[in-house]
Amino acid sequence: MECIFCKIANKEIKSDIVYEDELLVAFKDIKPVAPTHVLIIPKKHIDGVQALKEEDEALVGKMIVKAKEIADQLGLKEGYRLVFNIGEHGGQTINHIHLHVIGGRPLMWPPG
């Protein structure tokens, strides 16, 4: 498989991992948009939110709960943003579902 996130999850590509368990890997984004920018991915390949099935509900819930825990661990006490980009027009550049945890500075709205 040519998916870069699957290669990160399988340790074929080095990354700055901040969390890992049997289902998820979280690592620092290589092109951060804020002082803290972490990506959370499932080890299971899912193209994106648009490809989710009912059986993935607990996995996505776990991604969000872990995002909160990682934000706490990284000291994002003043707030942070969680983002799923969906499809080309939504800004998704890698076809593997991933949740952005972005913080460490005031974030503006609208984002894009």
N, C-alpha and C positions, 0 to 999 in steps of 0.2 A: 504494500500500500504506500502511496506517495504522500499521504497526509502528514504535514509537518507536526501537527499536534499529537498524532498517534506515535510518531517517532520520538517526541519528547516524553510522552507517557511510557513508552517502551525503553527509555534511556538510550536510544540510538543517537539522540542529539542532546548535548548538555544544555541545561537551563538553570537559572537561579531559583530553585524550588523553595517555597516557603511553607508548603503543607503537602502531605501525601498520605493516602490510606488505600484500601483495596479497591475503591471505586473512583477516587478523584485525585487530581494533581493540581496544585496551584503554584504558579511561578511568576516572577517579575516580567512584565512586558518589555521587549527589547526596544520599543519606541514609545516610552511613556509620555502621556499627555499631562501628567501632574507628578508631584514628588513621590506619591505612592500610586502605582498602577500595576495591579496583579490580575492575572487571568486564571480563572478556575475552569478546568475541563474535566469531563468524565473520561475514564480510560476506555470506555465503550465508545466506538465511533458512532456519532449521530451527526448528520450533515448540518443541522441547525434547528432552531425552534420549529420551523415549518415541517420538519421531519419527525417531530415528537409523536409518540404513541402513548396510549393510556398506561402502558406498562412502564413508561419512563417518568411517571408522576413523582414517585418517591425520590428518584435520582435528582431531578430538577429541584425538588424541595430541599434535598441535602446540599445541593450547590449553594442555595440561598442561605441556609443556616450556617454553612461553613464560611460564606462570605462575611457574615456578621462576626463570626469568631475571629477570622483573619483580620478584619478591620479593627476589632478590639485589641488583638495581639500587636498590631502595627501602630497603635496609639491614635487612631483616627477619631478622637473624642469630639471634635468640633463638627463632624459630619463627613459624609462621603456619598458617592453615587454608585449604584449598581446598574449595569447596562448589558442587555443582550442586543446585538446588532443582527438584523434578520434580512437576508437577501442583499443583492447588490445595491439597491436604492437605500437600504437601511444601513449601509456601511460595512456589511460583513465581507471580509476579504479572505478568510480561511473557512472552508466548508467543514467545520467541526464545531459543534455547539460550544460556546465559551461565554463565561460571565466575567465582565470587567468590574473590578473594584478600584475606584478612582477617588483619590483624596489627597489631603496634605496641603491644600490651598482652597480659597473660596472658588466655587464653581459657578459659572454663569448660566443663565437660562434665557432663551432657548440654546441648546447645546450646539446645533450645527446649522 
